[in-house]
């Protein structure tokens, strides 16, 4: 695809995957889905549609070493290093500046590094449709997932009318982009049938993104202009100082909820955002007791649990609905239905230091 580039966002900390996830090895760099790390699987998937020299990874500077080890085939110039995490809007803005220096007609395919997408062929077809939609005009294209349950942990996109990007590609205009509803609203969205999960996957011309940021996030746009000049002058210090002064904000809240030129392409692939230990039970192979076991685990009369030992032997007897994770960093035992709360342990550990 001419002028298509991929930006893989790997800046998250993955706090809900403690104790396996750490500051130096966050979730994208973990092997929780098999023999390869999540970011390796993402790069492998993207290489089916975009050449490796046009694949970029946006990450924090304390993760560059592990990225170099895991993505040894990727050149140093393909790492977009954030001085410090500022959420997705500044990260994507910095990536846009990087691509525009290479190609004024760049189209950005923006993907999280840590999602479960087993259907590579269908993924490629969906991204191809999204790129064609982005090429059709000044649009912000997002990929929507048909919901399978009234999930309160995801954002939702409302598909309001069909839109023909070309004779072959049909997508939907979106008039509502909402974050994480309560259960009652999530159930209504499911009943409506025209709401899709927001997968955090976006496709747009880099210039279209910049215009949208100028309109809806003017303070970020001013900072990006300063960094654009600093990059041209080779002044990395000014880039870092400016970036550190940017307010933290997600692309969802800062831009997508406000924009009126949003198109949505329905995903044709299976997807999960793998946000917690419990989410692995939705996507990985289970034994006859409904458990997923990894590492050296001996489980007797155990049901509906994930037992994950990193070089540690774990034994269980007569338990159910638990996440039991053991590593050199610590041991987690929690109700599988409360796995979202694991980040509270990480916060407390930080306060107690």
DOBAFI-363696 format. One record per residue (C-alpha): residue number from 0; residue in three letters; x, y, z. Coordinates in pm, whole numbers, plus 50000, padded with zeros to 5 digits. Layout:
BEGIN
(pt NUM,ala,(X,Y,Z))
...
//
This chain:
BEGIN
(pt 0,unk,(50000,50000,50000))
(pt 1,unk,(50163,50318,49879))
(pt 2,unk,(50221,50585,50149))
(pt 3,unk,(50093,50352,50425))
(pt 4,unk,(50294,50340,50748))
(pt 5,unk,(50224,50160,51075))
(pt 6,unk,(50276,50305,51421))
(pt 7,unk,(50261,50046,51698))
(pt 8,unk,(50204,50201,52040))
(pt 9,unk,(50401,50018,52311))
(pt 10,unk,(50413,50283,52580))
(pt 11,unk,(50175,50129,52835))
(pt 12,unk,(50287,49986,53168))
(pt 13,unk,(50045,49692,53183))
(pt 14,unk,(49995,49735,53557))
(pt 15,unk,(49710,49483,53565))
(pt 16,unk,(49957,49213,53459))
(pt 17,unk,(50159,49242,53778))
(pt 18,unk,(50367,49060,53897))
(pt 19,unk,(50486,48945,53553))
(pt 20,unk,(50469,49295,53404))
(pt 21,unk,(50726,49539,53541))
(pt 22,unk,(50845,49891,53460))
(pt 23,unk,(51133,49747,53260))
(pt 24,unk,(50927,49473,53089))
(pt 25,unk,(50564,49586,53053))
(pt 26,unk,(50281,49387,52895))
(pt 27,unk,(50373,49430,52524))
(pt 28,unk,(50704,49256,52592))
(pt 29,unk,(50558,48952,52773))
(pt 30,unk,(50498,48601,52636))
(pt 31,unk,(50141,48553,52760))
(pt 32,unk,(49996,48432,52428))
(pt 33,unk,(50253,48171,52334))
(pt 34,unk,(50621,48152,52246))
(pt 35,unk,(50641,48510,52114))
(pt 36,unk,(50582,48837,52295))
(pt 37,unk,(50276,49044,52219))
(pt 38,unk,(50472,49313,52035))
(pt 39,unk,(50652,49048,51826))
(pt 40,unk,(50315,48904,51725))
(pt 41,unk,(50187,49252,51634))
(pt 42,unk,(50488,49333,51416))
(pt 43,unk,(50464,48992,51251))
(pt 44,unk,(50096,49054,51170))
(pt 45,unk,(50156,49403,51030))
(pt 46,unk,(50440,49287,50805))
(pt 47,unk,(50179,49103,50600))
(pt 48,unk,(50050,49437,50471))
(pt 49,unk,(50319,49704,50533))
(pt 50,unk,(50692,49665,50456))
(pt 51,unk,(50922,49653,50763))
(pt 52,unk,(51097,49981,50682))
(pt 53,unk,(50760,50156,50721))
(pt 54,unk,(50673,49999,51056))
(pt 55,unk,(50747,50217,51361))
(pt 56,unk,(50720,50146,51733))
(pt 57,unk,(50640,50429,51975))
(pt 58,unk,(50769,50354,52323))
(pt 59,unk,(50925,50501,52637))
(pt 60,unk,(51298,50556,52654))
(pt 61,unk,(51335,50300,52934))
(pt 62,unk,(51199,50031,52701))
(pt 63,unk,(51433,50084,52406))
(pt 64,unk,(51678,49813,52517))
(pt 65,unk,(51415,49540,52547))
(pt 66,unk,(51264,49652,52215))
(pt 67,unk,(51602,49622,52043))
(pt 68,unk,(51641,49269,52180))
(pt 69,unk,(51293,49152,52084))
(pt 70,unk,(51275,49336,51750))
(pt 71,unk,(51632,49292,51636))
(pt 72,unk,(51528,49317,51270))
(pt 73,unk,(51394,49669,51326))
(pt 74,unk,(51628,49962,51269))
(pt 75,unk,(51699,50228,51531))
(pt 76,unk,(51533,50484,51305))
(pt 77,unk,(51205,50293,51340))
(pt 78,unk,(51179,50355,51715))
(pt 79,unk,(50983,50668,51812))
(pt 80,unk,(51098,50737,52166))
(pt 81,unk,(50875,50930,52405))
(pt 82,unk,(51071,51124,52670))
(pt 83,unk,(50793,51030,52914))
(pt 84,unk,(50447,50881,52878))
(pt 85,unk,(50181,51144,52800))
(pt 86,unk,(49897,50910,52694))
(pt 87,unk,(49794,50834,52337))
(pt 88,unk,(49720,51179,52190))
(pt 89,unk,(50072,51326,52232))
(pt 90,unk,(50225,50990,52135))
(pt 91,unk,(50029,50974,51809))
(pt 92,unk,(50100,51342,51742))
(pt 93,unk,(50475,51287,51778))
(pt 94,unk,(50450,50986,51547))
(pt 95,unk,(50269,51199,51287))
(pt 96,unk,(50555,51451,51291))
(pt 97,unk,(50804,51168,51241))
(pt 98,unk,(50618,51029,50940))
(pt 99,unk,(50555,51369,50780))
(pt 100,unk,(50930,51428,50777))
(pt 101,unk,(50955,51115,50562))
(pt 102,unk,(50644,51144,50347))
(pt 103,unk,(50402,51438,50318))
(pt 104,unk,(50133,51195,50199))
(pt 105,unk,(50182,50947,50482))
(pt 106,unk,(49882,50742,50592))
(pt 107,unk,(49910,50621,50952))
(pt 108,unk,(49785,50282,51066))
(pt 109,unk,(49793,50319,51444))
(pt 110,unk,(49778,49997,51647))
(pt 111,unk,(49824,49898,52012))
(pt 112,unk,(50110,49657,52069))
(pt 113,unk,(49929,49421,52303))
(pt 114,unk,(49603,49298,52147))
(pt 115,unk,(49497,48945,52061))
(pt 116,unk,(49425,48909,51688))
(pt 117,unk,(49455,48545,51575))
(pt 118,unk,(49296,48593,51231))
(pt 119,unk,(49583,48749,51035))
(pt 120,unk,(49424,48718,50691))
(pt 121,unk,(49102,48887,50805))
(pt 122,unk,(49305,49151,50989))
(pt 123,unk,(49491,49233,50667))
(pt 124,unk,(49165,49266,50473))
(pt 125,unk,(49016,49498,50735))
(pt 126,unk,(49323,49724,50748))
(pt 127,unk,(49329,49740,50368))
(pt 128,unk,(48967,49863,50371))
(pt 129,unk,(49056,50118,50637))
(pt 130,unk,(49344,50255,50432))
(pt 131,unk,(49114,50291,50130))
(pt 132,unk,(48865,50483,50346))
(pt 133,unk,(49142,50715,50470))
(pt 134,unk,(49255,50773,50111))
(pt 135,unk,(48900,50874,50012))
(pt 136,unk,(48914,51211,50189))
(pt 137,unk,(48977,51403,50510))
(pt 138,unk,(48860,51127,50743))
(pt 139,unk,(48955,50979,51079))
(pt 140,unk,(48902,50606,51038))
(pt 141,unk,(48863,50366,51327))
(pt 142,unk,(48817,49990,51338))
(pt 143,unk,(48508,49873,51528))
(pt 144,unk,(48455,49532,51688))
(pt 145,unk,(48108,49376,51693))
(pt 146,unk,(48041,49336,52069))
(pt 147,unk,(47974,48992,52211))
(pt 148,unk,(47881,49102,52563))
(pt 149,unk,(47782,49425,52746))
(pt 150,unk,(48142,49515,52830))
(pt 151,unk,(48189,49819,53059))
(pt 152,unk,(48566,49829,53019))
(pt 153,unk,(48566,49930,52650))
(pt 154,unk,(48466,50243,52463))
(pt 155,unk,(48190,50223,52201))
(pt 156,unk,(48141,50364,51852))
(pt 157,unk,(47798,50432,51704))
(pt 158,unk,(47762,50346,51335))
(pt 159,unk,(47491,50584,51214))
(pt 160,unk,(47488,50542,50834))
(pt 161,unk,(47660,50353,50556))
(pt 162,unk,(47931,50531,50362))
(pt 163,unk,(48078,50416,50031))
(pt 164,unk,(48447,50502,50026))
(pt 165,unk,(48465,50340,49682))
(pt 166,unk,(48267,50097,49473))
(pt 167,unk,(48428,49809,49661))
(pt 168,unk,(48462,49948,50015))
(pt 169,unk,(48167,50032,50239))
(pt 170,unk,(48212,50156,50594))
(pt 171,unk,(48000,50365,50834))
(pt 172,unk,(47986,50723,50944))
(pt 173,unk,(48003,50757,51321))
(pt 174,unk,(47830,51031,51518))
(pt 175,unk,(47904,50905,51871))
(pt 176,unk,(48232,50794,52022))
(pt 177,unk,(48185,50720,52392))
(pt 178,unk,(48413,50586,52663))
(pt 179,unk,(48340,50300,52904))
(pt 180,unk,(47966,50308,52982))
(pt 181,unk,(47796,50166,53289))
(pt 182,unk,(47633,49824,53259))
(pt 183,unk,(47285,49961,53184))
(pt 184,unk,(47409,50169,52891))
(pt 185,unk,(47631,49887,52764))
(pt 186,unk,(47328,49657,52755))
(pt 187,unk,(47133,49919,52558))
(pt 188,unk,(47418,49945,52309))
(pt 189,unk,(47406,49569,52255))
(pt 190,unk,(47029,49580,52203))
(pt 191,unk,(47061,49869,51957))
(pt 192,unk,(47288,49664,51730))
(pt 193,unk,(47465,49967,51580))
(pt 194,unk,(47730,50012,51848))
(pt 195,unk,(48076,49861,51816))
(pt 196,unk,(48365,49831,52057))
(pt 197,unk,(48645,50081,52011))
(pt 198,unk,(48955,49869,51954))
(pt 199,unk,(49195,50164,51966))
(pt 200,unk,(49301,50100,51606))
(pt 201,unk,(49304,50410,51384))
(pt 202,unk,(49386,50490,51021))
(pt 203,unk,(49421,50841,50878))
(pt 204,unk,(49636,51066,50667))
(pt 205,unk,(49896,51225,50892))
(pt 206,unk,(49789,51567,50762))
(pt 207,unk,(49423,51491,50839))
(pt 208,unk,(49522,51404,51194))
(pt 209,unk,(49716,51729,51230))
(pt 210,unk,(49419,51930,51106))
(pt 211,unk,(49191,51754,51352))
(pt 212,unk,(49431,51817,51641))
(pt 213,unk,(49451,52184,51541))
(pt 214,unk,(49071,52210,51561))
(pt 215,unk,(48999,52005,51871))
(pt 216,unk,(49326,52005,52071))
(pt 217,unk,(49482,52348,52004))
(pt 218,unk,(49730,52334,52293))
(pt 219,unk,(49869,52003,52174))
(pt 220,unk,(49884,52140,51820))
(pt 221,unk,(50094,52438,51934))
(pt 222,unk,(50336,52202,52108))
(pt 223,unk,(50358,51983,51799))
(pt 224,unk,(50449,52285,51585))
(pt 225,unk,(50730,52371,51828))
(pt 226,unk,(50855,52012,51814))
(pt 227,unk,(50826,52008,51436))
(pt 228,unk,(51067,52303,51413))
(pt 229,unk,(51296,52150,51674))
(pt 230,unk,(51310,51819,51485))
(pt 231,unk,(51398,52005,51165))
(pt 232,unk,(51678,52182,51351))
(pt 233,unk,(51801,51861,51513))
(pt 234,unk,(51733,52006,51860))
(pt 235,unk,(51641,51693,52055))
(pt 236,unk,(51655,51876,52389))
(pt 237,unk,(51384,52116,52283))
(pt 238,unk,(51172,51828,52156))
(pt 239,unk,(51199,51656,52494))
(pt 240,unk,(51138,51970,52698))
(pt 241,unk,(50830,52055,52492))
(pt 242,unk,(50696,51702,52511))
(pt 243,unk,(50731,51694,52889))
(pt 244,unk,(50517,52007,52910))
(pt 245,unk,(50222,51852,52722))
(pt 246,unk,(49909,51765,52918))
(pt 247,unk,(49833,51393,52937))
(pt 248,unk,(49529,51307,52728))
(pt 249,unk,(49401,51012,52530))
(pt 250,unk,(49321,51037,52160))
(pt 251,unk,(48972,50910,52244))
(pt 252,unk,(48882,51191,52487))
(pt 253,unk,(49085,51464,52322))
(pt 254,unk,(48989,51405,51960))
(pt 255,unk,(48764,51116,51863))
(pt 256,unk,(48473,51212,52091))
(pt 257,unk,(48469,51561,51936))
(pt 258,unk,(48545,51498,51569))
(pt 259,unk,(48266,51487,51310))
(pt 260,unk,(48461,51327,51026))
(pt 261,unk,(48491,50980,51180))
(pt 262,unk,(48441,50667,50969))
(pt 263,unk,(48426,50316,51112))
(pt 264,unk,(48531,49995,50941))
(pt 265,unk,(48379,49684,51105))
(pt 266,unk,(48648,49433,51197))
(pt 267,unk,(48641,49103,51015))
(pt 268,unk,(48870,48940,51268))
(pt 269,unk,(48853,48797,51620))
(pt 270,unk,(48985,49042,51878))
(pt 271,unk,(49049,49089,52248))
(pt 272,unk,(49242,49364,52420))
(pt 273,unk,(49389,49124,52682))
(pt 274,unk,(49351,49384,52956))
(pt 275,unk,(49368,49158,53261))
(pt 276,unk,(49478,48813,53369))
(pt 277,unk,(49116,48700,53355))
(pt 278,unk,(49088,48798,52988))
(pt 279,unk,(49331,48520,52898))
(pt 280,unk,(49060,48268,52985))
(pt 281,unk,(48861,48404,52688))
(pt 282,unk,(49130,48339,52428))
(pt 283,unk,(49369,48065,52541))
(pt 284,unk,(49323,47687,52551))
(pt 285,unk,(49159,47559,52870))
(pt 286,unk,(49177,47220,53039))
(pt 287,unk,(48874,47014,53136))
(pt 288,unk,(48832,47225,53450))
(pt 289,unk,(48820,47551,53255))
(pt 290,unk,(49171,47647,53367))
(pt 291,unk,(49467,47785,53178))
(pt 292,unk,(49795,47663,53323))
(pt 293,unk,(50140,47786,53228))
(pt 294,unk,(50471,47686,53376))
(pt 295,unk,(50510,47405,53628))
(pt 296,unk,(50166,47383,53789))
(pt 297,unk,(50004,47093,53974))
(pt 298,unk,(49633,47159,54011))
(pt 299,unk,(49392,46924,54190))
(pt 300,unk,(49016,46987,54200))
(pt 301,unk,(49069,47334,54049))
(pt 302,unk,(48822,47513,53820))
(pt 303,unk,(48797,47830,53608))
(pt 304,unk,(49135,47965,53712))
(pt 305,unk,(49452,48093,53552))
(pt 306,unk,(49767,47958,53711))
(pt 307,unk,(50087,48112,53578))
(pt 308,unk,(50426,48019,53722))
(pt 309,unk,(50737,48194,53593))
(pt 310,unk,(51017,47954,53697))
(pt 311,unk,(50813,47874,54010))
(pt 312,unk,(50619,47557,54092))
(pt 313,unk,(50256,47628,54185))
(pt 314,unk,(50022,47376,54348))
(pt 315,unk,(49650,47422,54403))
(pt 316,unk,(49383,47207,54570))
(pt 317,unk,(49008,47268,54584))
(pt 318,unk,(48996,47625,54450))
(pt 319,unk,(48804,47798,54173))
(pt 320,unk,(48776,48137,53999))
(pt 321,unk,(49124,48251,54092))
(pt 322,unk,(49418,48417,53922))
(pt 323,unk,(49738,48279,54073))
(pt 324,unk,(50051,48433,53925))
(pt 325,unk,(50402,48383,54062))
(pt 326,unk,(50726,48541,53941))
(pt 327,unk,(51050,48677,54084))
(pt 328,unk,(50874,49011,54132))
(pt 329,unk,(50599,48875,54354))
(pt 330,unk,(50295,48652,54390))
(pt 331,unk,(49937,48743,54304))
(pt 332,unk,(49630,48557,54428))
(pt 333,unk,(49298,48721,54344))
(pt 334,unk,(48936,48652,54260))
(pt 335,unk,(48927,48615,53881))
(pt 336,unk,(48634,48859,53868))
(pt 337,unk,(48840,49131,54039))
(pt 338,unk,(49144,49112,53811))
(pt 339,unk,(49080,49472,53699))
(pt 340,unk,(49190,49583,54048))
(pt 341,unk,(49545,49443,54026))
(pt 342,unk,(49678,49788,53934))
(pt 343,unk,(49583,49900,54287))
(pt 344,unk,(49855,49670,54420))
(pt 345,unk,(50106,49831,54183))
(pt 346,unk,(50002,50179,54301))
(pt 347,unk,(50041,50078,54665))
(pt 348,unk,(50381,49925,54596))
(pt 349,unk,(50485,50256,54440))
(pt 350,unk,(50364,50455,54742))
(pt 351,unk,(50539,50222,54987))
(pt 352,unk,(50880,50260,54823))
//
